[in-house]
């Protein structure tokens, strides 16, 4: 079995950015496999081809003018081979299973978030209800301290001795000194 490398490992070997490696793989149509996460998996043959691309670019060629050596017959047959249906179905089944697991995790997380928010709102409502009850109690105590004035019955009025008396008129200050 041939050794495989990830994009980052290839970029470190060639001394280029990982996005450059991905761009070259797409542009030149390298027959790269992908892992279960959809990331490229490169072989030593791919690294040599990219090294050839790198050399030609340094020589001043444009990407559309880059030429590769003619591949051997077995390499052409290998690149034209198709993925077997059983392998494809296995990978597809694994991906569907993974998607179901992720969907379940997302649903659980959403339920947890909603439960937390409901609990938080309930706590806030209870705090507001306690605050309203405390305000009601304070208002009741204040009303009890300030008792409304009693209504006065005519029977309870004090008696005035001597009947109606007119208030005495006072002389004005000017009248005192007038002739």
C-alpha positions as CSV (number, residue, x, y, z in Angstrom):
1,X,0.0,0.0,0.0
2,X,1.3,3.4,-0.9
3,X,1.9,6.1,1.7
4,X,-0.7,8.9,1.7
5,X,-0.4,12.5,2.9
6,X,-2.7,15.3,3.8
7,X,-2.7,18.7,2.1
8,X,-0.7,20.3,4.9
9,X,2.0,17.7,4.7
10,X,2.3,18.1,0.9
11,X,2.4,21.9,1.3
12,X,5.2,21.6,3.9
13,X,7.2,19.4,1.6
14,X,6.9,21.7,-1.3
15,X,7.2,24.9,0.7
16,X,3.9,26.4,-0.5
17,X,0.5,27.3,1.0
18,X,-2.0,24.5,1.5
19,X,-4.5,26.4,-0.7
20,X,-2.0,26.4,-3.5
21,X,-1.8,22.6,-3.2
22,X,-5.6,22.4,-3.4
23,X,-5.7,24.8,-6.3
24,X,-3.1,22.8,-8.3
25,X,-5.0,19.5,-7.6
26,X,-8.2,21.0,-8.9
27,X,-6.7,22.9,-11.9
28,X,-4.6,20.0,-13.2
29,X,-7.3,17.4,-12.3
30,X,-5.1,15.1,-10.2
31,X,-6.9,11.9,-9.4
32,X,-6.8,12.3,-5.7
33,X,-8.9,10.3,-3.2
34,X,-10.6,12.0,-0.3
35,X,-10.9,10.8,3.3
36,X,-14.2,10.5,5.3
37,X,-14.2,14.2,5.9
38,X,-13.9,15.1,2.2
39,X,-10.2,16.2,2.4
40,X,-7.7,15.4,-0.3
41,X,-5.3,12.5,0.3
42,X,-2.2,12.7,-1.8
43,X,0.4,10.0,-2.8
44,X,4.1,10.3,-3.6
45,X,3.2,10.4,-7.3
46,X,1.0,13.5,-6.7
47,X,3.8,15.2,-4.8
48,X,6.2,14.6,-7.7
49,X,3.7,16.0,-10.2
50,X,3.2,19.1,-8.0
51,X,7.0,19.5,-7.7
52,X,7.1,19.4,-11.5
53,X,4.4,22.1,-11.6
54,X,6.4,24.2,-9.1
55,X,9.6,24.0,-11.2
56,X,7.8,25.0,-14.4
57,X,6.1,27.9,-12.6
58,X,9.5,29.1,-11.3
59,X,10.8,28.9,-14.9
60,X,8.2,31.5,-15.8
61,X,5.5,29.3,-17.5
62,X,1.9,30.1,-17.0
63,X,-0.3,27.4,-15.5
64,X,-2.1,26.7,-18.8
65,X,1.3,26.1,-20.5
66,X,2.6,23.5,-18.0
67,X,3.3,20.1,-19.5
68,X,3.6,16.7,-17.8
69,X,5.7,13.8,-18.9
70,X,3.7,11.2,-20.7
71,X,2.3,8.7,-18.1
72,X,3.1,5.0,-18.4
73,X,0.3,2.7,-19.5
74,X,-0.4,1.3,-16.1
75,X,-0.7,4.9,-14.7
76,X,-3.3,5.7,-17.4
77,X,-5.2,2.6,-16.5
78,X,-5.1,3.4,-12.8
79,X,-6.3,7.0,-13.4
80,X,-9.2,5.8,-15.6
81,X,-10.4,3.2,-13.0
82,X,-13.7,3.8,-11.4
83,X,-14.7,3.3,-7.8
84,X,-16.4,0.1,-7.2
85,X,-20.1,0.3,-6.3
86,X,-19.7,-1.5,-3.0
87,X,-17.0,0.9,-1.9
88,X,-19.1,3.9,-3.0
89,X,-22.2,2.5,-1.2
90,X,-20.1,1.9,2.0
91,X,-18.8,5.5,2.0
92,X,-22.2,6.8,1.2
93,X,-23.7,4.8,4.1
94,X,-21.0,6.0,6.5
95,X,-21.7,9.6,5.4
96,X,-25.4,9.2,5.9
97,X,-24.8,7.7,9.4
98,X,-22.5,10.6,10.3
99,X,-25.1,13.1,9.1
100,X,-27.8,11.5,11.2
101,X,-25.5,11.6,14.2
102,X,-24.8,15.3,13.6
103,X,-28.5,16.0,13.1
104,X,-29.2,14.3,16.4
105,X,-26.5,16.3,18.2
106,X,-27.8,19.5,16.8
107,X,-31.4,18.7,17.8
108,X,-30.3,17.8,21.3
109,X,-28.3,21.1,21.6
110,X,-31.3,23.1,20.4
111,X,-33.5,21.4,23.0
112,X,-30.9,22.1,25.7
113,X,-30.7,25.8,24.6
114,X,-34.5,26.1,24.7
115,X,-34.8,24.4,28.1
116,X,-32.1,26.7,29.5
117,X,-33.9,29.8,28.1
118,X,-37.3,28.6,29.6
119,X,-35.7,28.0,32.9
120,X,-34.0,31.5,32.8
121,X,-37.3,33.2,31.9
122,X,-39.2,31.3,34.7
123,X,-36.6,32.4,37.2
124,X,-36.9,36.0,36.0
125,X,-40.7,35.8,36.3
126,X,-40.5,34.4,39.8
127,X,-38.1,37.3,40.8
128,X,-40.6,39.8,39.3
129,X,-43.5,38.2,41.2
130,X,-41.6,38.4,44.5
131,X,-40.7,42.0,43.8
132,X,-44.4,42.8,43.1
133,X,-45.4,41.0,46.3
134,X,-42.9,43.0,48.3
135,X,-44.1,46.3,46.8
136,X,-47.7,45.3,47.7
137,X,-46.7,44.6,51.3
138,X,-44.8,47.9,51.6
139,X,-47.8,49.8,50.1
140,X,-50.2,48.1,52.6
141,X,-47.9,49.0,55.5
142,X,-47.7,52.6,54.3
143,X,-51.5,52.8,54.0
144,X,-51.9,51.4,57.5
145,X,-49.5,54.1,58.9
146,X,-51.4,56.9,57.2
147,X,-54.9,56.3,58.5
148,X,-57.7,58.3,56.7
149,X,-59.2,61.1,58.8
150,X,-62.3,60.1,60.7
151,X,-65.6,61.6,59.7
152,X,-66.9,64.0,62.4
153,X,-70.5,63.7,63.5
154,X,-72.4,66.8,64.5
155,X,-73.0,65.2,67.9
156,X,-69.3,65.1,68.5
157,X,-68.6,68.8,67.8
158,X,-67.4,70.9,70.8
159,X,-70.0,73.3,72.3
160,X,-69.2,76.9,72.1
161,X,-70.1,78.8,75.3
162,X,-71.6,82.3,74.9
163,X,-73.2,81.8,71.5
164,X,-72.1,83.6,68.4
165,X,-69.5,86.2,69.0
166,X,-68.4,88.5,66.4
167,X,-64.7,89.0,66.1
168,X,-63.4,92.3,67.3
169,X,-62.5,94.8,64.8
170,X,-59.0,96.2,65.1
171,X,-58.2,99.7,64.5
172,X,-55.9,100.4,61.8
173,X,-52.6,102.0,62.6
174,X,-53.5,105.2,60.8
175,X,-56.7,105.6,62.9
176,X,-54.7,105.7,66.1
177,X,-52.8,108.9,65.1
178,X,-55.6,110.7,63.3
179,X,-57.4,113.8,64.8
